[in-house]
């Protein structure tokens, strides 16, 4: 089994990329509500369009990559990583994200989650240093590894490691600090720690008083210092 990494995303890639993201994070209640109808035929095209816009695939400041199985040609994993010349959190206003397409019953919870998460991370001391940054999911020249998804059927085969090696190379070339918001599974296997990230916050985003029916979403916020040596 061998994989190749490509930084070229074709139009026809967006549907399989969306399928990977949805399958990888379908257990997160927020994601289910962001893409109403999920993978149903009647909703898929609209959800693929939302996915394309939300991750900024076509923006020049966003680095993108996919991992392809050399034998089958199947996309197994992907990552998007917005790059910033400065610290995007410095002087940022209160988060006011809105999701008008989300069902009205769940919209307050989805908007509360994203705005609470964004406002919370603005207070982290480790994220107050000047840029550049990247944001790697879920790298900050500030790089932000914004999204990293692996097909659940192809996990633990090395695709995510390839993407993190790709991200680390770009981060170090730019001299960035990087941030990632990690799910429990990635933390369990030490995926980000192996590439120089360290945890600065652990939080279960839940408000049982306001949203008693909604499950919490556990996130570990991690940072990687510029020019880190693993």
C-alpha positions as CSV (number, residue, x, y, z in Angstrom):
1,X,0.0,0.0,0.0
2,X,1.3,3.4,-1.0
3,X,0.0,7.0,-0.8
4,X,0.7,10.2,-2.7
5,X,0.2,13.7,-1.4
6,X,-1.1,16.4,-3.8
7,X,-1.7,20.1,-3.3
8,X,-4.0,20.2,-6.3
9,X,-7.8,20.0,-5.6
10,X,-10.0,19.5,-8.6
11,X,-13.7,20.4,-8.9
12,X,-14.6,16.7,-8.9
13,X,-12.7,16.2,-5.6
14,X,-15.2,18.2,-3.5
15,X,-17.8,15.5,-3.2
16,X,-15.4,12.7,-2.0
17,X,-13.7,15.3,0.3
18,X,-17.1,16.2,1.8
19,X,-17.9,12.5,2.3
20,X,-14.6,12.0,4.2
21,X,-15.4,15.0,6.5
22,X,-18.9,13.9,7.2
23,X,-18.1,10.3,7.9
24,X,-15.1,11.2,10.0
25,X,-17.0,13.7,12.3
26,X,-20.6,12.4,12.0
27,X,-20.7,11.7,15.8
28,X,-20.3,15.4,16.5
29,X,-23.8,17.0,16.9
30,X,-22.6,20.4,15.5
31,X,-21.5,18.9,12.2
32,X,-24.7,17.0,11.7
33,X,-26.7,20.2,12.0
34,X,-24.3,22.2,9.8
35,X,-25.1,19.8,7.0
36,X,-28.8,19.1,7.2
37,X,-29.8,15.9,5.4
38,X,-26.2,14.7,5.5
39,X,-25.4,12.3,2.7
40,X,-29.0,11.9,1.4
41,X,-29.2,12.4,-2.3
42,X,-31.7,15.3,-2.0
43,X,-29.3,17.2,0.3
44,X,-25.8,16.2,-0.9
45,X,-25.2,18.8,-3.6
46,X,-26.1,21.7,-1.3
47,X,-24.0,20.3,1.5
48,X,-21.0,19.8,-0.8
49,X,-21.4,23.5,-1.8
50,X,-21.5,24.5,1.9
51,X,-18.4,22.4,2.6
52,X,-16.5,24.1,-0.2
53,X,-17.3,27.6,1.0
54,X,-16.8,26.9,4.7
55,X,-13.2,25.7,4.4
56,X,-12.1,28.4,1.9
57,X,-10.7,25.9,-0.6
58,X,-10.2,28.6,-3.3
59,X,-8.8,31.4,-1.2
60,X,-5.1,32.2,-1.9
61,X,-4.2,32.3,1.8
62,X,-5.4,28.7,2.4
63,X,-3.0,25.8,1.8
64,X,-4.7,22.6,0.8
65,X,-3.6,19.0,0.4
66,X,-5.1,15.6,-0.3
67,X,-3.7,12.0,0.2
68,X,-4.5,9.6,-2.6
69,X,-4.2,5.8,-2.6
70,X,-1.8,5.0,-5.5
71,X,-3.5,1.7,-6.3
72,X,-7.2,2.8,-6.3
73,X,-6.9,6.5,-7.0
74,X,-9.2,7.1,-4.0
75,X,-8.8,10.2,-1.8
76,X,-8.2,8.9,1.7
77,X,-7.6,12.2,3.6
78,X,-7.3,15.9,3.3
79,X,-6.3,19.1,5.1
80,X,-6.9,22.8,4.7
81,X,-4.7,25.4,6.5
82,X,-5.3,29.2,6.4
83,X,-2.1,31.2,6.7
84,X,-1.9,34.6,8.4
85,X,0.9,37.2,8.3
86,X,-0.1,38.4,11.8
87,X,-2.0,37.0,14.8
88,X,-5.7,36.9,13.7
89,X,-6.9,36.8,17.3
90,X,-5.2,40.1,18.3
91,X,-7.9,42.8,18.4
92,X,-10.5,40.5,17.0
93,X,-14.1,41.4,17.7
94,X,-16.6,39.2,19.5
95,X,-17.5,36.3,17.2
96,X,-20.8,36.7,15.5
97,X,-21.1,33.6,13.3
98,X,-24.5,32.9,11.9
99,X,-25.8,29.8,10.2
100,X,-29.2,30.7,8.6
101,X,-29.4,27.3,6.7
102,X,-29.4,25.3,10.0
103,X,-32.8,24.2,11.2
104,X,-34.3,26.8,13.5
105,X,-34.6,24.2,16.3
106,X,-30.9,23.6,16.4
107,X,-29.5,26.9,15.1
108,X,-29.1,28.6,18.5
109,X,-26.9,25.7,19.7
110,X,-24.8,25.6,16.6
111,X,-24.2,29.3,16.7
112,X,-23.5,29.2,20.4
113,X,-20.9,26.5,19.9
114,X,-18.9,28.3,17.3
115,X,-19.1,31.7,18.9
116,X,-18.3,30.4,22.3
117,X,-15.3,28.4,21.0
118,X,-13.9,31.4,19.0
119,X,-14.3,33.8,21.9
120,X,-12.8,31.4,24.4
121,X,-9.6,30.8,22.4
122,X,-9.0,34.6,22.2
123,X,-8.2,34.5,25.9
124,X,-5.4,31.8,25.7
125,X,-2.1,33.4,26.7
126,X,-0.2,31.1,24.3
127,X,-2.1,32.6,21.4
128,X,-1.4,36.2,22.2
129,X,2.1,36.2,20.6
130,X,2.6,38.1,17.4
131,X,2.4,36.3,14.1
132,X,3.0,34.9,11.6
133,X,0.5,32.1,12.3
134,X,-1.3,29.1,10.7
135,X,-4.5,27.3,11.8
136,X,-4.5,23.5,11.1
137,X,-8.1,22.1,12.2
138,X,-10.2,22.1,14.3
139,X,-2.3,25.7,11.4
140,X,-2.0,29.9,13.4
141,X,2.2,32.9,9.8
142,X,-0.2,32.2,12.5
143,X,-1.1,28.9,10.6
144,X,-4.4,27.3,11.4
145,X,-4.7,23.6,10.5
146,X,-8.4,24.3,9.9
147,X,-9.5,20.9,8.8
148,X,-7.9,17.5,8.7
149,X,-10.1,14.5,7.8
150,X,-9.4,10.9,7.2
151,X,-11.8,8.4,5.7
152,X,-12.7,6.2,8.8
153,X,-12.1,3.1,6.7
154,X,-8.5,4.3,6.0
155,X,-7.5,5.5,9.5
156,X,-4.3,4.3,11.1
157,X,-2.7,3.7,7.7
158,X,-0.5,6.8,7.7
159,X,-2.5,9.3,5.6
160,X,-3.0,11.7,8.5
161,X,0.7,11.5,9.3
162,X,1.6,12.5,5.7
163,X,-0.7,15.5,6.0
164,X,0.9,16.6,9.3
165,X,4.4,16.2,7.9
166,X,3.2,18.4,5.0
167,X,1.7,21.0,7.4
168,X,4.9,21.0,9.6
169,X,7.1,21.6,6.6
170,X,5.1,24.7,5.5
171,X,4.8,26.0,9.1
172,X,8.6,25.8,9.6
173,X,9.3,27.3,6.1
174,X,7.2,30.3,7.1
175,X,8.5,30.5,10.6
176,X,4.9,30.2,11.9
177,X,3.3,29.4,15.2
178,X,0.4,26.9,14.6
179,X,-2.8,26.0,16.3
180,X,-5.0,23.0,16.0
181,X,-8.3,22.0,17.7
182,X,-8.2,18.3,18.1
183,X,-10.8,15.7,18.6
184,X,-10.5,13.0,21.3
185,X,-9.5,10.3,18.8
186,X,-6.5,12.2,17.5
187,X,-5.4,13.0,21.1
188,X,-5.8,9.4,22.1
189,X,-3.2,8.2,19.5
190,X,-0.9,11.2,20.1
191,X,-1.1,12.2,16.4
192,X,-0.4,15.9,17.0
193,X,2.1,15.5,19.9
194,X,4.3,13.4,17.6
195,X,4.6,16.5,15.3
196,X,5.4,19.0,18.0
197,X,2.0,20.2,19.2
198,X,1.2,20.6,22.9
199,X,-2.1,21.0,24.6
200,X,-3.0,24.4,26.1
201,X,-6.7,23.8,26.8
202,X,-9.2,21.0,27.2
203,X,-12.9,21.9,27.1
204,X,-16.2,20.1,26.7
205,X,-18.5,22.6,24.9
206,X,-21.9,22.0,26.4
207,X,-24.6,24.1,28.1
208,X,-27.1,21.8,29.6
209,X,-29.2,24.7,31.0
210,X,-29.7,26.4,27.6
211,X,-29.5,23.2,25.5
212,X,-30.5,20.2,27.6
213,X,-31.0,17.9,24.7
214,X,-27.7,18.5,23.0
215,X,-24.5,16.5,23.6
216,X,-21.3,18.3,24.3
217,X,-18.3,18.5,21.9
218,X,-14.9,17.9,23.5
219,X,-12.0,19.8,22.0
220,X,-8.3,20.0,22.9
221,X,-6.7,23.2,21.7
222,X,-3.0,22.6,20.8
223,X,-0.2,24.9,19.7
224,X,3.2,24.3,17.9
225,X,6.0,26.8,18.3
226,X,7.7,28.3,15.3
227,X,10.6,26.2,13.8
228,X,9.9,23.4,16.3
229,X,12.3,20.4,16.1
230,X,10.4,17.1,16.5
